[in-house]
Amino acid sequence: MNLLQFGTAIALVGLSIALVFTVYRLAKGATLGDRVEALDMLAVIAVLIMGVLAVRTKNPVLMEGAVVIALLAFMSTVAFARYMERR
Amino acid sequence: MMVRDLITVVLVVLGVGFAVAGSIGIVRFRDTLARAHALSVTSTIAVVFVMAGVVVGMPDLGSVTKAILTVVFIFLTSPVGAHMLGRSVYMKRASRLELQKDELAAHRREVEE
């Protein structure tokens, strides 16, 4: 196991921990705004996982997924914010 | 090759550390606006560091372009999304807010009437 494999494995473990915390907030919520924030954070963590896996596997195709998820996350956040304000 | 791998790993792990700190903030902070603060600040920095790691680790044209594109998108959209969400939470009183000072209270009352 070389340095790159080891380091990206640590990074993926850290992202899994962040994912668990965020899903806890998404499930517990308390308000709709908290849940929307948790969804936004989930999208950011998905972008980070794409980047880390692209470095680990040297596969440049994964970067396109990162760009698309970054765009879709903004769309969903704005749609939820508009919905909350009109309700 | 060893030095490039080392720089890549340091950048990626630093970015992931910011993401973990942000998610801890999302769990631990008390009201929705404080959580929005933890989310938008740390997630922007985390994406910047991880994409810098991608640029160092995979220096071909396509990957570098997409990494820069992702960083630009996050920089443009993360503050706008956090602001819209915070405004809707504040104006609709959708959360218990622990504000030291509420300078927009008069405006909010005006809108609500």
N, CA and C atoms of all chains as a GROMACS GRO file, in nm:
protein
  600
    1MET      N    1   0.085  -0.120   0.000
    1MET     CA    2   0.000   0.000   0.000
    1MET      C    3   0.088   0.125   0.000
    2ASN      N    4   0.078   0.204  -0.105
    2ASN     CA    5   0.164   0.322  -0.110
    2ASN      C    6   0.098   0.440  -0.038
    3LEU      N    7   0.166   0.556  -0.042
    3LEU     CA    8   0.122   0.672   0.034
    3LEU      C    9  -0.014   0.724  -0.012
    4LEU      N   10  -0.033   0.728  -0.145
    4LEU     CA   11  -0.158   0.783  -0.199
    4LEU      C   12  -0.278   0.698  -0.156
    5GLN      N   13  -0.264   0.565  -0.166
    5GLN     CA   14  -0.373   0.478  -0.125
    5GLN      C   15  -0.406   0.496   0.023
    6PHE      N   16  -0.300   0.503   0.106
    6PHE     CA   17  -0.320   0.516   0.250
    6PHE      C   18  -0.388   0.648   0.286
    7GLY      N   19  -0.337   0.759   0.228
    7GLY     CA   20  -0.393   0.890   0.260
    7GLY      C   21  -0.537   0.905   0.216
    8THR      N   22  -0.569   0.858   0.095
    8THR     CA   23  -0.707   0.870   0.049
    8THR      C   24  -0.800   0.778   0.127
    9ALA      N   25  -0.745   0.666   0.178
    9ALA     CA   26  -0.828   0.580   0.263
    9ALA      C   27  -0.866   0.654   0.391
   10ILE      N   28  -0.768   0.724   0.451
   10ILE     CA   29  -0.799   0.805   0.570
   10ILE      C   30  -0.904   0.911   0.538
   11ALA      N   31  -0.888   0.977   0.420
   11ALA     CA   32  -0.984   1.080   0.381
   11ALA      C   33  -1.124   1.022   0.365
   12LEU      N   34  -1.133   0.902   0.307
   12LEU     CA   35  -1.266   0.841   0.289
   12LEU      C   36  -1.328   0.804   0.423
   13VAL      N   37  -1.246   0.759   0.518
   13VAL     CA   38  -1.300   0.731   0.653
   13VAL      C   39  -1.355   0.859   0.716
   14GLY      N   40  -1.278   0.969   0.703
   14GLY     CA   41  -1.326   1.097   0.757
   14GLY      C   42  -1.455   1.141   0.694
   15LEU      N   43  -1.467   1.124   0.561
   15LEU     CA   44  -1.592   1.162   0.493
   15LEU      C   45  -1.708   1.075   0.538
   16SER      N   46  -1.682   0.948   0.568
   16SER     CA   47  -1.790   0.862   0.620
   16SER      C   48  -1.839   0.913   0.754
   17ILE      N   49  -1.746   0.956   0.840
   17ILE     CA   50  -1.787   1.010   0.971
   17ILE      C   51  -1.872   1.136   0.951
   18ALA      N   52  -1.827   1.225   0.860
   18ALA     CA   53  -1.905   1.347   0.832
   18ALA      C   54  -2.044   1.312   0.779
   19LEU      N   55  -2.050   1.207   0.696
   19LEU     CA   56  -2.178   1.163   0.641
   19LEU      C   57  -2.272   1.115   0.751
   20VAL      N   58  -2.217   1.042   0.849
   20VAL     CA   59  -2.300   0.993   0.960
   20VAL      C   60  -2.358   1.111   1.040
   21PHE      N   61  -2.272   1.211   1.073
   21PHE     CA   62  -2.319   1.327   1.148
   21PHE      C   63  -2.430   1.399   1.071
   22THR      N   64  -2.408   1.417   0.940
   22THR     CA   65  -2.505   1.493   0.861
   22THR      C   66  -2.638   1.418   0.849
   23VAL      N   67  -2.632   1.286   0.833
   23VAL     CA   68  -2.756   1.209   0.823
   23VAL      C   69  -2.831   1.210   0.956
   24TYR      N   70  -2.754   1.218   1.069
   24TYR     CA   71  -2.820   1.231   1.198
   24TYR      C   72  -2.903   1.360   1.204
   25ARG      N   73  -2.843   1.472   1.155
   25ARG     CA   74  -2.917   1.598   1.156
   25ARG      C   75  -3.035   1.592   1.058
   26LEU      N   76  -3.015   1.524   0.945
   26LEU     CA   77  -3.123   1.512   0.847
   26LEU      C   78  -3.241   1.433   0.904
   27ALA      N   79  -3.212   1.330   0.983
   27ALA     CA   80  -3.319   1.248   1.039
   27ALA      C   81  -3.385   1.319   1.156
   28LYS      N   82  -3.304   1.385   1.243
   28LYS     CA   83  -3.359   1.446   1.363
   28LYS      C   84  -3.426   1.579   1.330
   29GLY      N   85  -3.358   1.662   1.247
   29GLY     CA   86  -3.419   1.782   1.193
   29GLY      C   87  -3.456   1.885   1.296
   30ALA      N   88  -3.570   1.874   1.352
   30ALA     CA   89  -3.636   1.974   1.438
   30ALA      C   90  -3.714   2.070   1.349
   31THR      N   91  -3.650   2.133   1.249
   31THR     CA   92  -3.726   2.217   1.157
   31THR      C   93  -3.690   2.180   1.013
   32LEU      N   94  -3.770   2.234   0.921
   32LEU     CA   95  -3.744   2.209   0.778
   32LEU      C   96  -3.611   2.271   0.735
   33GLY      N   97  -3.578   2.390   0.791
   33GLY     CA   98  -3.453   2.456   0.754
   33GLY      C   99  -3.331   2.371   0.787
   34ASP      N  100  -3.333   2.305   0.903
   34ASP     CA  101  -3.221   2.216   0.939
   34ASP      C  102  -3.206   2.103   0.839
   35ARG      N  103  -3.320   2.050   0.796
   35ARG     CA  104  -3.312   1.937   0.702
   35ARG      C  105  -3.257   1.982   0.567
   36VAL      N  106  -3.297   2.102   0.523
   36VAL     CA  107  -3.244   2.152   0.394
   36VAL      C  108  -3.094   2.174   0.405
   37GLU      N  109  -3.048   2.228   0.520
   37GLU     CA  110  -2.904   2.245   0.539
   37GLU      C  111  -2.831   2.112   0.536
   38ALA      N  112  -2.890   2.011   0.599
   38ALA     CA  113  -2.826   1.880   0.599
   38ALA      C  114  -2.818   1.823   0.456
   39LEU      N  115  -2.923   1.847   0.376
   39LEU     CA  116  -2.918   1.800   0.237
   39LEU      C  117  -2.808   1.871   0.159
   40ASP      N  118  -2.791   2.002   0.184
   40ASP     CA  119  -2.685   2.079   0.118
   40ASP      C  120  -2.548   2.022   0.154
   41MET      N  121  -2.531   1.993   0.285
   41MET     CA  122  -2.403   1.935   0.329
   41MET      C  123  -2.380   1.798   0.268
   42LEU      N  124  -2.488   1.719   0.252
   42LEU     CA  125  -2.473   1.586   0.189
   42LEU      C  126  -2.421   1.601   0.047
   43ALA      N  127  -2.472   1.702  -0.026
   43ALA     CA  128  -2.425   1.722  -0.164
   43ALA      C  129  -2.278   1.761  -0.166
   44VAL      N  130  -2.237   1.848  -0.071
   44VAL     CA  131  -2.096   1.886  -0.066
   44VAL      C  132  -2.008   1.765  -0.036
   45ILE      N  133  -2.056   1.680   0.058
   45ILE     CA  134  -1.977   1.560   0.091
   45ILE      C  135  -1.970   1.467  -0.031
   46ALA      N  136  -2.078   1.461  -0.111
   46ALA     CA  137  -2.073   1.379  -0.233
   46ALA      C  138  -1.968   1.432  -0.330
   47VAL      N  139  -1.961   1.568  -0.343
   47VAL     CA  140  -1.858   1.628  -0.429
   47VAL      C  141  -1.719   1.590  -0.379
   48LEU      N  142  -1.700   1.596  -0.245
   48LEU     CA  143  -1.569   1.563  -0.189
   48LEU      C  144  -1.534   1.417  -0.212
   49ILE      N  145  -1.635   1.327  -0.198
   49ILE     CA  146  -1.608   1.184  -0.221
   49ILE      C  147  -1.567   1.162  -0.367
   50MET      N  148  -1.636   1.232  -0.460
   50MET     CA  149  -1.598   1.220  -0.601
   50MET      C  150  -1.453   1.263  -0.622
   51GLY      N  151  -1.413   1.377  -0.560
   51GLY     CA  152  -1.276   1.424  -0.578
   51GLY      C  153  -1.174   1.328  -0.521
   52VAL      N  154  -1.201   1.277  -0.400
   52VAL     CA  155  -1.106   1.186  -0.336
   52VAL      C  156  -1.094   1.056  -0.415
   53LEU      N  157  -1.208   1.004  -0.463
   53LEU     CA  158  -1.202   0.880  -0.541
   53LEU      C  159  -1.132   0.901  -0.675
   54ALA      N  160  -1.150   1.021  -0.734
   54ALA     CA  161  -1.081   1.050  -0.861
   54ALA      C  162  -0.930   1.049  -0.840
   55VAL      N  163  -0.883   1.107  -0.728
   55VAL     CA  164  -0.739   1.104  -0.700
   55VAL      C  165  -0.693   0.961  -0.675
   56ARG      N  166  -0.775   0.885  -0.598
   56ARG     CA  167  -0.733   0.750  -0.558
   56ARG      C  168  -0.724   0.657  -0.677
   57THR      N  169  -0.824   0.661  -0.766
   57THR     CA  170  -0.827   0.567  -0.879
   57THR      C  171  -0.767   0.625  -1.006
   58LYS      N  172  -0.723   0.753  -1.002
   58LYS     CA  173  -0.670   0.821  -1.122
   58LYS      C  174  -0.769   0.816  -1.237
   59ASN      N  175  -0.898   0.830  -1.205
   59ASN     CA  176  -1.003   0.819  -1.307
   59ASN      C  177  -1.065   0.957  -1.327
   60PRO      N  178  -1.034   1.028  -1.436
   60PRO     CA  179  -1.082   1.166  -1.451
   60PRO      C  180  -1.232   1.177  -1.478
   61VAL      N  181  -1.300   1.065  -1.508
   61VAL     CA  182  -1.443   1.070  -1.536
   61VAL      C  183  -1.521   1.114  -1.413
   62LEU      N  184  -1.470   1.078  -1.292
   62LEU     CA  185  -1.543   1.109  -1.169
   62LEU      C  186  -1.555   1.259  -1.147
   63MET      N  187  -1.463   1.339  -1.205
   63MET     CA  188  -1.470   1.484  -1.184
   63MET      C  189  -1.595   1.545  -1.247
   64GLU      N  190  -1.643   1.485  -1.355
   64GLU     CA  191  -1.766   1.537  -1.416
   64GLU      C  192  -1.884   1.522  -1.320
   65GLY      N  193  -1.888   1.410  -1.248
   65GLY     CA  194  -1.990   1.392  -1.146
   65GLY      C  195  -1.984   1.501  -1.040
   66ALA      N  196  -1.861   1.540  -1.002
   66ALA     CA  197  -1.847   1.645  -0.900
   66ALA      C  198  -1.908   1.776  -0.948
   67VAL      N  199  -1.881   1.813  -1.074
   67VAL     CA  200  -1.937   1.938  -1.127
   67VAL      C  201  -2.090   1.934  -1.128
   68VAL      N  202  -2.145   1.822  -1.174
   68VAL     CA  203  -2.291   1.812  -1.186
   68VAL      C  204  -2.357   1.817  -1.048
   69ILE      N  205  -2.300   1.746  -0.950
   69ILE     CA  206  -2.361   1.746  -0.816
   69ILE      C  207  -2.354   1.886  -0.754
   70ALA      N  208  -2.243   1.959  -0.778
   70ALA     CA  209  -2.232   2.095  -0.724
   70ALA      C  210  -2.342   2.184  -0.780
   71LEU      N  211  -2.375   2.168  -0.908
   71LEU     CA  212  -2.482   2.250  -0.966
   71LEU      C  213  -2.619   2.211  -0.912
   72LEU      N  214  -2.648   2.080  -0.907
   72LEU     CA  215  -2.780   2.035  -0.864
   72LEU      C  216  -2.807   2.072  -0.719
   73ALA      N  217  -2.702   2.073  -0.635
   73ALA     CA  218  -2.721   2.107  -0.494
   73ALA      C  219  -2.772   2.250  -0.480
   74PHE      N  220  -2.714   2.342  -0.560
   74PHE     CA  221  -2.760   2.480  -0.553
   74PHE      C  222  -2.906   2.492  -0.595
   75MET      N  223  -2.943   2.421  -0.703
   75MET     CA  224  -3.082   2.426  -0.751
   75MET      C  225  -3.178   2.380  -0.641
   76SER      N  226  -3.147   2.268  -0.574
   76SER     CA  227  -3.240   2.215  -0.475
   76SER      C  228  -3.248   2.308  -0.355
   77THR      N  229  -3.134   2.368  -0.314
   77THR     CA  230  -3.138   2.460  -0.199
   77THR      C  231  -3.225   2.581  -0.229
   78VAL      N  232  -3.208   2.638  -0.348
   78VAL     CA  233  -3.288   2.756  -0.384
   78VAL      C  234  -3.436   2.721  -0.392
   79ALA      N  235  -3.467   2.604  -0.449
   79ALA     CA  236  -3.607   2.564  -0.459
   79ALA      C  237  -3.670   2.548  -0.322
   80PHE      N  238  -3.597   2.484  -0.228
   80PHE     CA  239  -3.650   2.467  -0.092
   80PHE      C  240  -3.667   2.601  -0.022
   81ALA      N  241  -3.570   2.694  -0.042
   81ALA     CA  242  -3.580   2.824   0.025
   81ALA      C  243  -3.702   2.901  -0.027
   82ARG      N  244  -3.725   2.898  -0.158
   82ARG     CA  245  -3.843   2.965  -0.213
   82ARG      C  246  -3.971   2.904  -0.158
   83TYR      N  247  -3.971   2.770  -0.149
   83TYR     CA  248  -4.090   2.700  -0.098
   83TYR      C  249  -4.118   2.740   0.046
   84MET      N  250  -4.010   2.747   0.130
   84MET     CA  251  -4.030   2.784   0.270
   84MET      C  252  -4.082   2.926   0.283
   85GLU      N  253  -4.035   3.016   0.195
   85GLU     CA  254  -4.075   3.156   0.208
   85GLU      C  255  -4.220   3.178   0.161
   86ARG      N  256  -4.264   3.099   0.065
   86ARG     CA  257  -4.401   3.118   0.015
   86ARG      C  258  -4.505   3.052   0.104
   87ARG      N  259  -4.464   2.951   0.182
   87ARG     CA  260  -4.560   2.868   0.251
   87ARG      C  261  -4.640   2.949   0.352
   88MET      N  262   0.785   1.175  -0.777
   88MET     CA  263   0.648   1.122  -0.768
   88MET      C  264   0.603   1.115  -0.623
   89MET      N  265   0.698   1.083  -0.535
   89MET     CA  266   0.666   1.068  -0.392
   89MET      C  267   0.622   1.204  -0.334
   90VAL      N  268   0.693   1.312  -0.375
   90VAL     CA  269   0.661   1.445  -0.320
   90VAL      C  270   0.522   1.488  -0.366
   91ARG      N  271   0.490   1.460  -0.494
   91ARG     CA  272   0.357   1.497  -0.544
   91ARG      C  273   0.247   1.422  -0.469
   92ASP      N  274   0.269   1.291  -0.444
   92ASP     CA  275   0.170   1.216  -0.367
   92ASP      C  276   0.154   1.274  -0.227
   93LEU      N  277   0.266   1.315  -0.168
   93LEU     CA  278   0.260   1.368  -0.031
   93LEU      C  279   0.178   1.497  -0.028
   94ILE      N  280   0.204   1.588  -0.125
   94ILE     CA  281   0.129   1.715  -0.128
   94ILE      C  282  -0.019   1.687  -0.150
   95THR      N  283  -0.050   1.595  -0.242
   95THR     CA  284  -0.190   1.560  -0.268
   95THR      C  285  -0.259   1.510  -0.143
   96VAL      N  286  -0.193   1.418  -0.072
   96VAL     CA  287  -0.256   1.359   0.047
   96VAL      C  288  -0.276   1.465   0.154
   97VAL      N  289  -0.177   1.555   0.172
   97VAL     CA  290  -0.191   1.659   0.275
   97VAL      C  291  -0.310   1.749   0.242
   98LEU      N  292  -0.322   1.792   0.115
   98LEU     CA  293  -0.433   1.881   0.078
   98LEU      C  294  -0.568   1.812   0.096
   99VAL      N  295  -0.577   1.686   0.050
   99VAL     CA  296  -0.705   1.615   0.057
   99VAL      C  297  -0.747   1.592   0.202
  100VAL      N  298  -0.651   1.550   0.285
  100VAL     CA  299  -0.686   1.522   0.425
  100VAL      C  300  -0.724   1.651   0.497
  101LEU      N  301  -0.656   1.762   0.465
  101LEU     CA  302  -0.692   1.892   0.524
  101LEU      C  303  -0.836   1.931   0.487
  102GLY      N  304  -0.869   1.916   0.359
  102GLY     CA  305  -1.006   1.948   0.316
  102GLY      C  306  -1.109   1.860   0.384
  103VAL      N  307  -1.080   1.730   0.397
  103VAL     CA  308  -1.174   1.641   0.463
  103VAL      C  309  -1.188   1.677   0.610
  104GLY      N  310  -1.077   1.724   0.672
  104GLY     CA  311  -1.085   1.770   0.810
  104GLY      C  312  -1.183   1.886   0.826
  105PHE      N  313  -1.180   1.979   0.729
  105PHE     CA  314  -1.277   2.089   0.734
  105PHE      C  315  -1.420   2.037   0.720
  106ALA      N  316  -1.440   1.938   0.633
  106ALA     CA  317  -1.576   1.884   0.615
  106ALA      C  318  -1.624   1.818   0.744
  107VAL      N  319  -1.536   1.744   0.812
  107VAL     CA  320  -1.575   1.680   0.938
  107VAL      C  321  -1.609   1.787   1.042
  108ALA      N  322  -1.527   1.895   1.048
  108ALA     CA  323  -1.556   2.003   1.143
  108ALA      C  324  -1.692   2.066   1.114
  109GLY      N  325  -1.724   2.086   0.985
  109GLY     CA  326  -1.853   2.143   0.950
  109GLY      C  327  -1.968   2.054   0.990
  110SER      N  328  -1.953   1.922   0.971
  110SER     CA  329  -2.063   1.833   1.007
  110SER      C  330  -2.080   1.825   1.158
  111ILE      N  331  -1.969   1.834   1.233
  111ILE     CA  332  -1.982   1.841   1.380
  111ILE      C  333  -2.057   1.968   1.419
  112GLY      N  334  -2.027   2.080   1.348
  112GLY     CA  335  -2.100   2.204   1.376
  112GLY      C  336  -2.248   2.190   1.346
  113ILE      N  337  -2.282   2.118   1.239
  113ILE     CA  338  -2.423   2.099   1.206
  113ILE      C  339  -2.494   2.021   1.316
  114VAL      N  340  -2.423   1.926   1.379
  114VAL     CA  341  -2.488   1.850   1.485
  114VAL      C  342  -2.494   1.931   1.614
  115ARG      N  343  -2.387   2.005   1.648
  115ARG     CA  344  -2.374   2.061   1.781
  115ARG      C  345  -2.435   2.200   1.799
  116PHE      N  346  -2.441   2.282   1.691
  116PHE     CA  347  -2.487   2.420   1.709
  116PHE      C  348  -2.636   2.422   1.741
  117ARG      N  349  -2.681   2.538   1.799
  117ARG     CA  350  -2.811   2.535   1.866
  117ARG      C  351  -2.928   2.576   1.778
  118ASP      N  352  -2.911   2.676   1.688
  118ASP     CA  353  -3.026   2.711   1.605
  118ASP      C  354  -2.988   2.708   1.458
  119THR      N  355  -3.090   2.727   1.373
  119THR     CA  356  -3.071   2.702   1.231
  119THR      C  357  -2.971   2.797   1.167
  120LEU      N  358  -2.969   2.924   1.211
  120LEU     CA  359  -2.876   3.018   1.149
  120LEU      C  360  -2.732   2.986   1.185
  121ALA      N  361  -2.707   2.942   1.309
  121ALA     CA  362  -2.572   2.902   1.347
  121ALA      C  363  -2.527   2.781   1.265
  122ARG      N  364  -2.621   2.687   1.242
  122ARG     CA  365  -2.586   2.571   1.160
  122ARG      C  366  -2.557   2.610   1.017
  123ALA      N  367  -2.633   2.710   0.965
  123ALA     CA  368  -2.607   2.756   0.828
  123ALA      C  369  -2.468   2.816   0.818
  124HIS      N  370  -2.426   2.887   0.924
  124HIS     CA  371  -2.292   2.944   0.927
  124HIS      C  372  -2.187   2.833   0.920
  125ALA      N  373  -2.201   2.732   1.005
  125ALA     CA  374  -2.105   2.620   1.005
  125ALA      C  375  -2.100   2.553   0.869
  126LEU      N  376  -2.216   2.536   0.808
  126LEU     CA  377  -2.223   2.467   0.679
  126LEU      C  378  -2.154   2.545   0.569
  127SER      N  379  -2.190   2.672   0.549
  127SER     CA  380  -2.146   2.741   0.427
  127SER      C  381  -1.998   2.774   0.433
  128VAL      N  382  -1.946   2.811   0.551
  128VAL     CA  383  -1.804   2.846   0.560
  128VAL      C  384  -1.716   2.723   0.538
  129THR      N  385  -1.740   2.619   0.618
  129THR     CA  386  -1.649   2.505   0.613
  129THR      C  387  -1.660   2.427   0.482
  130SER      N  388  -1.782   2.420   0.425
  130SER     CA  389  -1.793   2.338   0.302
  130SER      C  390  -1.720   2.405   0.187
  131THR      N  391  -1.723   2.540   0.181
  131THR     CA  392  -1.649   2.609   0.075
  131THR      C  393  -1.499   2.580   0.085
  132ILE      N  394  -1.445   2.594   0.208
  132ILE     CA  395  -1.300   2.573   0.226
  132ILE      C  396  -1.264   2.427   0.196
  133ALA      N  397  -1.352   2.333   0.239
  133ALA     CA  398  -1.322   2.191   0.217
  133ALA      C  399  -1.314   2.160   0.068
  134VAL      N  400  -1.409   2.214  -0.010
  134VAL     CA  401  -1.406   2.188  -0.155
  134VAL      C  402  -1.281   2.248  -0.217
  135VAL      N  403  -1.241   2.369  -0.172
  135VAL     CA  404  -1.120   2.431  -0.227
  135VAL      C  405  -0.998   2.342  -0.204
  136PHE      N  406  -0.983   2.290  -0.080
  136PHE     CA  407  -0.863   2.211  -0.050
  136PHE      C  408  -0.864   2.078  -0.126
  137VAL      N  409  -0.980   2.010  -0.131
  137VAL     CA  410  -0.982   1.880  -0.200
  137VAL      C  411  -0.959   1.898  -0.349
  138MET      N  412  -1.015   2.005  -0.409
  138MET     CA  413  -0.993   2.025  -0.552
  138MET      C  414  -0.849   2.068  -0.580
  139ALA      N  415  -0.785   2.138  -0.485
  139ALA     CA  416  -0.641   2.166  -0.500
  139ALA      C  417  -0.563   2.035  -0.498
  140GLY      N  418  -0.604   1.942  -0.412
  140GLY     CA  419  -0.540   1.810  -0.411
  140GLY      C  420  -0.559   1.738  -0.543
  141VAL      N  421  -0.679   1.750  -0.604
  141VAL     CA  422  -0.703   1.687  -0.734
  141VAL      C  423  -0.613   1.748  -0.839
  142VAL      N  424  -0.598   1.883  -0.835
  142VAL     CA  425  -0.513   1.951  -0.935
  142VAL      C  426  -0.368   1.903  -0.923
  143VAL      N  427  -0.320   1.887  -0.799
  143VAL     CA  428  -0.181   1.842  -0.782
  143VAL      C  429  -0.167   1.695  -0.820
  144GLY      N  430  -0.269   1.614  -0.785
  144GLY     CA  431  -0.257   1.470  -0.804
  144GLY      C  432  -0.282   1.424  -0.946
  145MET      N  433  -0.368   1.494  -1.022
  145MET     CA  434  -0.400   1.452  -1.160
  145MET      C  435  -0.384   1.571  -1.254
  146PRO      N  436  -0.262   1.607  -1.293
  146PRO     CA  437  -0.246   1.732  -1.368
  146PRO      C  438  -0.271   1.719  -1.519
  147ASP      N  439  -0.383   1.658  -1.559
  147ASP     CA  440  -0.418   1.663  -1.702
  147ASP      C  441  -0.522   1.773  -1.723
  148LEU      N  442  -0.538   1.815  -1.847
  148LEU     CA  443  -0.617   1.934  -1.877
  148LEU      C  444  -0.763   1.921  -1.832
  149GLY      N  445  -0.825   1.806  -1.862
  149GLY     CA  446  -0.967   1.788  -1.828
  149GLY      C  447  -0.992   1.795  -1.679
  150SER      N  448  -0.911   1.725  -1.601
  150SER     CA  449  -0.934   1.723  -1.456
  150SER      C  450  -0.913   1.860  -1.394
  151VAL      N  451  -0.807   1.932  -1.439
  151VAL     CA  452  -0.780   2.064  -1.381
  151VAL      C  453  -0.895   2.159  -1.414
  152THR      N  454  -0.944   2.153  -1.539
  152THR     CA  455  -1.056   2.240  -1.576
  152THR      C  456  -1.178   2.212  -1.491
  153LYS      N  457  -1.210   2.082  -1.474
  153LYS     CA  458  -1.330   2.049  -1.396
  153LYS      C  459  -1.314   2.085  -1.249
  154ALA      N  460  -1.193   2.069  -1.196
  154ALA     CA  461  -1.171   2.106  -1.056
  154ALA      C  462  -1.191   2.257  -1.037
  155ILE      N  463  -1.134   2.337  -1.128
  155ILE     CA  464  -1.150   2.483  -1.117
  155ILE      C  465  -1.297   2.520  -1.133
  156LEU      N  466  -1.368   2.452  -1.226
  156LEU     CA  467  -1.510   2.479  -1.249
  156LEU      C  468  -1.591   2.450  -1.122
  157THR      N  469  -1.561   2.336  -1.057
  157THR     CA  470  -1.633   2.302  -0.933
  157THR      C  471  -1.610   2.408  -0.826
  158VAL      N  472  -1.484   2.453  -0.811
  158VAL     CA  473  -1.454   2.553  -0.708
  158VAL      C  474  -1.528   2.683  -0.738
  159VAL      N  475  -1.530   2.723  -0.867
  159VAL     CA  476  -1.600   2.848  -0.903
  159VAL      C  477  -1.749   2.835  -0.876
  160PHE      N  478  -1.809   2.721  -0.912
  160PHE     CA  479  -1.952   2.701  -0.885
  160PHE      C  480  -1.981   2.710  -0.736
  161ILE      N  481  -1.900   2.641  -0.654
  161ILE     CA  482  -1.925   2.641  -0.510
  161ILE      C  483  -1.909   2.782  -0.454
  162PHE      N  484  -1.806   2.856  -0.501
  162PHE     CA  485  -1.787   2.992  -0.453
  162PHE      C  486  -1.905   3.081  -0.490
  163LEU      N  487  -1.962   3.060  -0.609
  163LEU     CA  488  -2.075   3.146  -0.649
  163LEU      C  489  -2.205   3.105  -0.580
  164THR      N  490  -2.229   2.976  -0.564
  164THR     CA  491  -2.362   2.930  -0.522
  164THR      C  492  -2.375   2.911  -0.371
  165SER      N  493  -2.268   2.878  -0.300
  165SER     CA  494  -2.281   2.848  -0.157
  165SER      C  495  -2.327   2.969  -0.076
  166PRO      N  496  -2.269   3.089  -0.093
  166PRO     CA  497  -2.320   3.204  -0.017
  166PRO      C  498  -2.463   3.242  -0.055
  167VAL      N  499  -2.495   3.231  -0.185
  167VAL     CA  500  -2.630   3.269  -0.229
  167VAL      C  501  -2.734   3.174  -0.168
  168GLY      N  502  -2.705   3.044  -0.172
  168GLY     CA  503  -2.799   2.947  -0.116
  168GLY      C  504  -2.815   2.965   0.034
  169ALA      N  505  -2.702   2.987   0.105
  169ALA     CA  506  -2.710   3.004   0.250
  169ALA      C  507  -2.788   3.130   0.284
  170HIS      N  508  -2.769   3.237   0.205
  170HIS     CA  509  -2.841   3.361   0.232
  170HIS      C  510  -2.991   3.346   0.211
  171MET      N  511  -3.030   3.277   0.101
  171MET     CA  512  -3.174   3.259   0.076
  171MET      C  513  -3.238   3.175   0.184
  172LEU      N  514  -3.167   3.069   0.226
  172LEU     CA  515  -3.221   2.982   0.330
  172LEU      C  516  -3.232   3.058   0.463
  173GLY      N  517  -3.127   3.136   0.498
  173GLY     CA  518  -3.131   3.212   0.622
  173GLY      C  519  -3.241   3.316   0.622
  174ARG      N  520  -3.262   3.380   0.506
  174ARG     CA  521  -3.367   3.482   0.500
  174ARG      C  522  -3.504   3.419   0.520
  175SER      N  523  -3.527   3.303   0.455
  175SER     CA  524  -3.660   3.242   0.470
  175SER      C  525  -3.681   3.193   0.613
  176VAL      N  526  -3.575   3.140   0.677
  176VAL     CA  527  -3.590   3.096   0.816
  176VAL      C  528  -3.620   3.216   0.906
  177TYR      N  529  -3.548   3.329   0.885
  177TYR     CA  530  -3.566   3.445   0.970
  177TYR      C  531  -3.704   3.508   0.950
  178MET      N  532  -3.744   3.527   0.824
  178MET     CA  533  -3.869   3.597   0.798
  178MET      C  534  -3.990   3.515   0.839
  179LYS      N  535  -3.981   3.382   0.829
  179LYS     CA  536  -4.094   3.297   0.864
  179LYS      C  537  -4.089   3.249   1.008
  180ARG      N  538  -3.990   3.293   1.086
  180ARG     CA  539  -3.971   3.247   1.225
  180ARG      C  540  -3.977   3.094   1.230
  181ALA      N  541  -3.903   3.029   1.137
  181ALA     CA  542  -3.913   2.884   1.124
  181ALA      C  543  -3.822   2.811   1.221
  182SER      N  544  -3.754   2.883   1.310
  182SER     CA  545  -3.665   2.816   1.404
  182SER      C  546  -3.657   2.898   1.530
  183ARG      N  547  -3.617   2.835   1.641
  183ARG     CA  548  -3.587   2.905   1.764
  183ARG      C  549  -3.455   2.980   1.741
  184LEU      N  550  -3.458   3.113   1.745
  184LEU     CA  551  -3.338   3.190   1.715
  184LEU      C  552  -3.286   3.256   1.841
  185GLU      N  553  -3.156   3.231   1.870
  185GLU     CA  554  -3.096   3.292   1.988
  185GLU      C  555  -3.011   3.410   1.942
  186LEU      N  556  -3.075   3.524   1.917
  186LEU     CA  557  -3.006   3.640   1.862
  186LEU      C  558  -2.969   3.736   1.974
  187GLN      N  559  -2.841   3.780   1.977
  187GLN     CA  560  -2.799   3.881   2.073
  187GLN      C  561  -2.862   4.016   2.039
  188LYS      N  562  -2.877   4.041   1.910
  188LYS     CA  563  -2.917   4.173   1.864
  188LYS      C  564  -2.997   4.151   1.736
  189ASP      N  565  -3.118   4.205   1.728
  189ASP     CA  566  -3.206   4.178   1.614
  189ASP      C  567  -3.236   4.309   1.543
  190GLU      N  568  -3.150   4.346   1.448
  190GLU     CA  569  -3.163   4.478   1.386
  190GLU      C  570  -3.274   4.484   1.283
  191LEU      N  571  -3.321   4.368   1.236
  191LEU     CA  572  -3.424   4.368   1.133
  191LEU      C  573  -3.563   4.345   1.190
  192ALA      N  574  -3.577   4.351   1.323
  192ALA     CA  575  -3.706   4.317   1.384
  192ALA      C  576  -3.818   4.409   1.336
  193ALA      N  577  -3.788   4.541   1.324
  193ALA     CA  578  -3.891   4.635   1.280
  193ALA      C  579  -3.935   4.603   1.138
  194HIS      N  580  -3.838   4.572   1.052
  194HIS     CA  581  -3.871   4.538   0.913
  194HIS      C  582  -3.955   4.411   0.906
  195ARG      N  583  -3.920   4.313   0.989
  195ARG     CA  584  -3.995   4.188   0.985
  195ARG      C  585  -4.140   4.208   1.030
  196ARG      N  586  -4.158   4.291   1.135
  196ARG     CA  587  -4.296   4.319   1.180
  196ARG      C  588  -4.375   4.388   1.069
  197GLU      N  589  -4.307   4.480   0.999
  197GLU     CA  590  -4.372   4.552   0.890
  197GLU      C  591  -4.418   4.456   0.781
  198VAL      N  592  -4.331   4.359   0.747
  198VAL     CA  593  -4.366   4.263   0.642
  198VAL      C  594  -4.479   4.173   0.687
  199GLU      N  595  -4.478   4.135   0.816
  199GLU     CA  596  -4.579   4.041   0.863
  199GLU      C  597  -4.719   4.102   0.870
  200GLU      N  598  -4.726   4.236   0.880
  200GLU     CA  599  -4.859   4.297   0.891
  200GLU      C  600  -4.925   4.314   0.755
   0.00000   0.00000   0.00000
